[in-house]
């Protein structure tokens, strides 16, 4: 854990990989944080707390927020919300928590990538403690070619409430997707 980035430092522009690891504590940013096109904000433990302007950009290569920790956006002013949200990380199942609301995209179409494992309960999950503003793409794929049994259920998102809708829902293989009041469930057919 690093602690806090506070006024006096101009801003943080992540052009590579910013990794939060090594502790369950909180790393706070009270200065603008930009996750630039092609950059990765990798939260492996604890919480990244944004208390200033936050931008997650896209371009030729979208910015990525991934991992198994939390990103706290309660005190953030989200100026651009785009790119990819990847709970767990590429090729690994895990839960990523957004404390506060999943922001509505600003001139963007974000993608949420969810990977499904071989049995019920082994999957990525995005937890939103506030309102989930749906738009863009919900992209679900199987983890390492997994083939879950018929009837296996996977809770891929939970949220306090939701608004909007995804423009594209790409289920992994042979699944049905059920949108409930406080979660999204995938069931193998």
C-alpha positions as CSV (number, residue, x, y, z in Angstrom):
1,X,0.0,0.0,0.0
2,X,1.3,3.4,-0.9
3,X,-1.0,5.6,1.0
4,X,-2.3,8.8,-0.6
5,X,-1.6,11.0,-3.6
6,X,-2.8,14.5,-2.6
7,X,-2.8,18.1,-3.9
8,X,0.7,19.3,-4.6
9,X,1.2,16.6,-7.2
10,X,-0.3,17.8,-10.6
11,X,-2.0,14.6,-11.6
12,X,-1.5,10.9,-12.4
13,X,-1.4,9.8,-16.0
14,X,-1.2,6.0,-16.3
15,X,0.3,5.1,-19.7
16,X,1.3,1.6,-18.7
17,X,0.2,-0.6,-15.7
18,X,-0.6,0.9,-12.3
19,X,-0.8,-2.1,-9.9
20,X,-2.3,-1.9,-6.4
21,X,-0.9,-4.9,-4.5
22,X,0.7,-6.0,-1.3
23,X,-1.9,-5.1,1.2
24,X,-5.6,-4.8,2.0
25,X,-5.4,-1.1,2.7
26,X,-6.5,1.9,0.8
27,X,-4.5,3.9,-1.8
28,X,-6.2,7.3,-2.2
29,X,-5.9,9.8,-5.0
30,X,-7.1,13.4,-4.3
31,X,-5.6,14.5,-7.6
32,X,-6.8,13.8,-11.2
33,X,-6.2,10.2,-12.3
34,X,-6.2,9.3,-16.0
35,X,-6.1,5.7,-17.1
36,X,-4.9,6.4,-20.7
37,X,-5.7,4.5,-23.9
38,X,-4.0,1.1,-23.6
39,X,-3.2,1.5,-19.9
40,X,-4.2,-1.0,-17.2
41,X,-5.3,-0.2,-13.6
42,X,-4.7,-3.5,-11.9
43,X,-6.2,-3.8,-8.4
44,X,-4.9,-7.0,-6.9
45,X,-5.8,-6.2,-3.3
46,X,-7.4,-3.6,-1.1
47,X,-9.0,-0.4,-2.5
48,X,-8.0,2.3,-4.9
49,X,-10.0,5.4,-3.7
50,X,-10.5,8.2,-6.3
51,X,-11.5,11.6,-4.7
52,X,-10.9,13.8,-7.7
53,X,-11.4,13.7,-11.5
54,X,-11.1,10.2,-13.0
55,X,-10.9,9.3,-16.7
56,X,-10.8,5.8,-18.2
57,X,-10.1,6.3,-21.9
58,X,-10.3,4.4,-25.1
59,X,-8.7,4.8,-28.5
60,X,-6.9,2.4,-30.7
61,X,-6.4,0.3,-27.5
62,X,-8.9,0.8,-24.7
63,X,-7.9,1.4,-21.1
64,X,-8.6,-1.5,-18.7
65,X,-9.7,-1.6,-15.0
66,X,-9.1,-5.1,-13.7
67,X,-8.4,-7.2,-10.7
68,X,-9.9,-8.6,-7.5
69,X,-10.0,-5.5,-5.2
70,X,-12.1,-2.4,-5.1
71,X,-12.2,1.0,-6.8
72,X,-14.0,3.6,-4.8
73,X,-15.7,6.2,-7.0
74,X,-17.9,7.8,-4.3
75,X,-15.8,11.0,-4.2
76,X,-14.9,11.0,-7.8
77,X,-15.9,13.2,-10.7
78,X,-15.9,10.8,-13.7
79,X,-15.0,12.9,-16.7
80,X,-14.6,10.0,-19.2
81,X,-15.9,6.4,-18.6
82,X,-14.9,4.1,-21.4
83,X,-12.6,1.2,-22.0
84,X,-12.9,-2.2,-20.4
85,X,-13.8,-3.4,-17.0
86,X,-12.4,-6.9,-16.4
87,X,-13.1,-8.5,-13.0
88,X,-10.4,-11.0,-12.0
89,X,-8.1,-10.1,-14.9
90,X,-7.4,-11.9,-18.2
91,X,-7.7,-15.7,-17.8
92,X,-8.5,-15.6,-14.1
93,X,-11.8,-15.6,-12.3
94,X,-12.3,-13.1,-9.5
95,X,-14.5,-10.3,-8.1
96,X,-14.0,-6.6,-8.7
97,X,-16.0,-4.2,-6.6
98,X,-17.0,-0.7,-7.6
99,X,-17.8,1.3,-4.5
100,X,-20.5,3.7,-5.5
101,X,-22.1,3.9,-8.9
102,X,-21.0,2.3,-12.2
103,X,-20.8,5.5,-14.1
104,X,-22.8,6.3,-17.1
105,X,-20.5,6.5,-20.1
106,X,-19.5,9.9,-21.4
107,X,-19.3,9.9,-25.2
108,X,-18.3,6.2,-25.0
109,X,-19.4,2.6,-25.2
110,X,-17.6,0.7,-22.4
111,X,-17.2,-3.1,-22.3
112,X,-17.6,-5.3,-19.3
113,X,-15.7,-8.6,-19.8
114,X,-16.9,-11.6,-17.7
115,X,-15.2,-15.1,-17.8
116,X,-17.2,-18.2,-16.9
117,X,-15.5,-21.3,-15.4
118,X,-16.3,-25.0,-15.6
119,X,-18.7,-25.2,-12.6
120,X,-21.2,-22.9,-10.9
121,X,-19.6,-20.3,-8.8
122,X,-16.3,-20.2,-10.7
123,X,-16.6,-17.0,-12.6
124,X,-15.8,-13.3,-12.7
125,X,-18.2,-11.0,-10.9
126,X,-18.6,-7.3,-10.9
127,X,-20.1,-5.9,-7.7
128,X,-21.5,-2.4,-7.8
129,X,-22.6,-1.0,-4.4
130,X,-24.7,1.7,-6.0
131,X,-26.5,2.2,-9.3
132,X,-25.2,0.3,-12.3
133,X,-25.6,2.5,-15.4
134,X,-25.8,-0.1,-18.2
135,X,-24.6,0.7,-21.7
136,X,-22.0,-0.5,-24.2
137,X,-21.2,-4.2,-24.3
138,X,-21.5,-7.1,-21.7
139,X,-19.1,-9.6,-23.1
140,X,-19.1,-13.0,-21.5
141,X,-16.7,-15.9,-22.5
142,X,-15.8,-19.2,-21.0
143,X,-12.6,-19.5,-19.0
144,X,-10.0,-21.6,-20.7
145,X,-12.7,-23.4,-22.8
146,X,-14.8,-24.4,-19.9
147,X,-18.0,-26.3,-20.6
148,X,-20.4,-26.0,-17.6
149,X,-23.1,-28.5,-17.0
150,X,-26.7,-27.8,-18.0
151,X,-28.4,-25.7,-15.4
152,X,-25.2,-24.4,-13.8
153,X,-25.8,-20.8,-12.7
154,X,-23.3,-17.9,-12.5
155,X,-24.0,-14.6,-10.9
156,X,-22.0,-12.3,-13.1
157,X,-23.0,-8.9,-11.7
158,X,-24.7,-7.6,-8.5
159,X,-25.8,-4.0,-7.9
160,X,-28.1,-2.0,-5.6
161,X,-30.2,-0.9,-8.6
162,X,-29.7,-0.4,-12.4
163,X,-30.6,1.9,-15.2
164,X,-30.2,1.8,-19.0
165,X,-29.4,-1.3,-21.0
166,X,-26.5,-2.9,-22.7
167,X,-26.4,-2.2,-26.5
168,X,-24.7,-5.6,-27.0
169,X,-24.9,-8.8,-24.8
170,X,-22.5,-11.5,-25.9
171,X,-23.1,-14.6,-23.9
172,X,-20.5,-17.3,-23.7
173,X,-21.6,-20.4,-25.7
174,X,-24.9,-21.9,-24.8
175,X,-26.3,-19.7,-22.0
176,X,-29.3,-17.7,-21.1
177,X,-28.9,-14.3,-19.5
178,X,-31.4,-13.1,-16.9
179,X,-31.5,-9.5,-15.8
180,X,-33.0,-9.2,-12.3
181,X,-33.6,-6.1,-10.1
182,X,-30.2,-6.5,-8.3
183,X,-28.1,-9.0,-10.3
184,X,-27.4,-10.6,-13.7
185,X,-27.4,-14.4,-13.8
186,X,-26.1,-16.6,-16.6
187,X,-27.4,-20.2,-16.9
188,X,-25.9,-23.0,-19.0
189,X,-28.3,-24.6,-21.4
